[in-house]
Each structure stands twice: as structure tokens, then as C-alpha cells.
Amino acid sequence: MEILYKSTRGNNETVTASKAILQGLSADGGLFVPTQIPSLDMDMETLAKMTYQEVAYEVMSRFLTDFTKEELQDCIEKAYDEKFDTRDIAPIVKADGTYYLELFHGATIAFKDMALSILPHLMTTAARKNQVKNDIVILTATSGDTGKAALAGFADVPGTKIIVFYPKDGVSPIQEKQMVTQKGSNTYVVALEGNFDDAQTGVKQMFNDAELAEELLQAGCQFSSANSINIGRLVPQVVYYVYAYASLVKNKEIEPQETVNVVVPTGNFGNILAAYYAKQMGVPIDKLICASNENKVLYDFFTTGTYDRNREFILTSSPSMDILISSNLERLIYHLTGDDSEQNRAFMDALSKDGKYTITDAMKTKLADFYGNYAGEEETAQTIRRIYETAGYIIDTHTAVAASVYQKYKRDMRDDKKTLLASTASPFKFTRSVMNAIDHSYDEMTDFELVDELAKIARVKVPQAIEDIRSAPVLHDTVVEKDEMKGIVRKILGI
Ligand SMILES: *Cc1c(COP(=O)(O)O)cnc(C)c1O
């Protein structure tokens, strides 16, 4: 069955999967969504016998129907190889009565690697399929993890350039060091005097800038996006929910049709939307538990039906979730309207004009699959300490937000169904906050002393990604104001 993609704000025009991946964002400002969610149509016992790569093929081939089998398998092989430090790619660790789905075993030790190690291959394959001769310029805003994962994925990929904007004071020291030491002749990293939403808004404006697009074409380039607004990010993220469920069946932790809950630490709503798509495909998932940090705009949305970004932007110890405009929520809103792009557009217009919108009661009833809550800074730190002290397992700050919210869920809902929790980053990426949560006296140490101490108390090896940046030279030091974003892009591209 062929799956086509349409814009959440468009008419009925459809494009193939490869075109949707190439374009990133639709020209009308909307996001591409599949016209239909394909059914998995395969029993779990069969999936349970497969490798991650084989499951990836089964899931992705159902969404990306204009890719040939050879093309897709080639992309999958190049993506999920020794860059990951475990053959399982996405292993599950049982701790504190929860199944932690560790999504941080890739090159940059955050879950963004799960999709960004394959996106460059999907994109260059898509360019070839569509006879695109232009260079693809990846323009990306990052709250810390996407940037490095995209840089690592696209570095030295022929026919591509990548420009990453990150909020100067909005990422962890290790995240910043990872980005500014990035090698590759086609990589550009720019710090922005602003927050993540400023970076994301600036990037979206450039995507919708017809004049800039024309200048790019003259120079033989075209933009695409590595942000989770690209459907080529979302589809690979559906894979690990299918794989994780099949792994639980394989390890006899659950019966083949038993339902499980999924908890996801959420920022841009990409990861949890992938879980929602996995559920729509037929994976027996019950509740989708959406965990926010103190930027709790999604929690308020789930409890009131009003999305309101008019509030203070709070910098927290889980910076990759410091977001007030969750881009991917637009895809859910669109589905809640019954795929009505007119109605969705009205909500999104209100969001950009007034910073808020309220969904209808009919839409609200369709939100029953979701549960939202949030965790404050102190709770998050306590959760890290508690799980370390009781289970000897050290989780990062983002995962700890999810673990805290899961505690609240169990208490509020009295539901002790088996639960998968998306563990989105290695604790080594947020060493200072993690170690401080365990013991304040660690605060005296330098970043790399903390890394070694963490390895010691967690009894794990320092990940290669951290070893690589210990002494790496800084290669990128550009800082710009919000109104200089377009100028710097022109300068980098020589247009
Ligand atoms: C990006 C990120 C998140 C948020 O994921 P979304 O898909 O944007 O909701 C959570 N945790 C970590 C570590 C991340 O890098």
C-alpha cells in the first residue's frame, strides 16, 4: 500500500515520502503527515526474533513506500552500525520497577542519534531518486542534542552542508563542547544570543523566505531540515517502540498482546508522537505519558485544552526540554481535528498571533490516550539520587523528569501496568547536574573530573563520545544576535 504525505496546513496535495524528506517543511508552513498510518500487520513473536536493523526495515518500509528495498536496507545498514556501542542499538534496563529504554548508545550519546544517524542517508537517497542536483543545506535549530547528532550524521556527507544554531546560554557545557569541536569541512556551528524558541523561529522564517530560497537556487543549493519537523526524523523513531515491545515479549517480561504504558520526557513532542504512531500501527500501548520540566506548557495543554506559550521561558537542568513551542504537537492537533487542515491552520495562526489556542471539546475527548504531568528541578534531582541509592542506576536529568512524572502517574492513576520509559540521554552528557543531584560536594570538581567520578560510582566506562572531546580544539566560535541569523547563513553559503 502506497503511503503519501500531505501538509497539516495544505489543501489535498500529496507528495511522496522521499519528497517530504527532501523538503523538510511544507511551503505553506505546515508539517508533512502520512495520509494514513500504516498497520504493522505482523505478529510480535516474529518481530521478537529480529535484529534492530530488521525491525527498522519492517517499520520504515511501511511508511517510506517509494524507497526500494535495497535503498532502505542500505540506509539502515549505514546508520545502525559500530557507531552504536551495543549490538542491541536500543537496550532495555530494568531498574526501580520500570523498563528503561536506553536510546543513548549512538555517536553523540542522546536519543537524537536514533534518527539522525539515518536521516543523512535517507536524504541523499531521496535527492538521487528525485534527480536533485542542488547541494542540500541542512538548517537546524537545536536545544543541545539535535545539533551535535545532526552534525555527526552529516559531517563530510557529499552534496550536503549543515548549519546549526544553538542558544548560547541554553545548553550544558558538555553539549556545547561537543558542538564547537565538530570536524568536517561542511559543518557550521553558530551560537545565538537567545533561547531555543528564538533559534527555532529564526530557522522556520528562513525556510519560508521565498527571496532567500531563490538566492539559494541561484547558488545551486536548497534547504532541508534535520529537526523533528522532518518526517525522516519521525519514522525512524517509531522503530524503537516496536523493537522495545518485541524485546519485552522476547525476554518473557510481557505476554504477546499485553498492553504497556510509555513515558517520554518531552520537548518538541517528536519522540512521544513517534510512540503515538507506534500505537496507531498496532503496538499494544495503553497510556502515553508526556513528561515536561518546569516549562510545562504541554502539561497545561493536556489538563485544560488550551495551549498557551505566553509565559516565562525557564532554563532548567534538562535543557533539551526547555521549549515553549512544541513543533510536533501540530501533527497531533491535525490528527485530532480528523485531518482537517483548515481547522488546524486556524489554531496555528492563533498560536503565532496570540501565542495560544484552545481545542474543541470533541478534540479533547480524543486526548484520552495521553496523560501529562511535570517535574520541578528539586524533584528531578531527588529522583536521580533515589534511583542511584536504591538501584545503583544513574539516569540523566531528562530521563529523571520522566521518572518523576511516572511516580506521579502511578500515584494519581493507581495503574501499575508494565511501563517503558524512554531514557533519552547518557548521564555523561549532563554530568554536572547529575553529580550535583547525587551529592552537592561534587560541585567543586571540573567537568572532566566529574566525568571520571561518574564512571567510578556508576561502574561504567566513560563513553567514547566524551573521550573524544576531552582535548579536542574549538573549531567554531561564531556568536550572533537574533536579527543576524539570515546574514550569517548568507555569509556561510557565500550568497
Ligand atoms: C530532544 C530531547 C528530548 C525531547 O525530545 P522531543 O522529541 O523534542 O520531545 C528529551 N531528552 C533529550 C535528552 C533530548 O535530547
The ligand as an ORCA input file, in Angstrom:
! r2SCAN-3c Opt
* xyz 0 1
  C      15.444     16.273     22.325
  C      15.451     15.665     23.661
  C      14.263     15.487     24.384
  C      12.929     15.943     23.861
  O      12.507     15.182     22.757
  P      11.336     15.735     21.808
  O      11.259     14.756     20.699
  O      11.809     17.087     21.343
  O      10.109     15.823     22.622
  C      14.332     14.860     25.622
  N      15.517     14.451     26.135
  C      16.685     14.623     25.476
  C      17.941     14.190     26.109
  C      16.691     15.220     24.215
  O      17.842     15.373     23.556
*
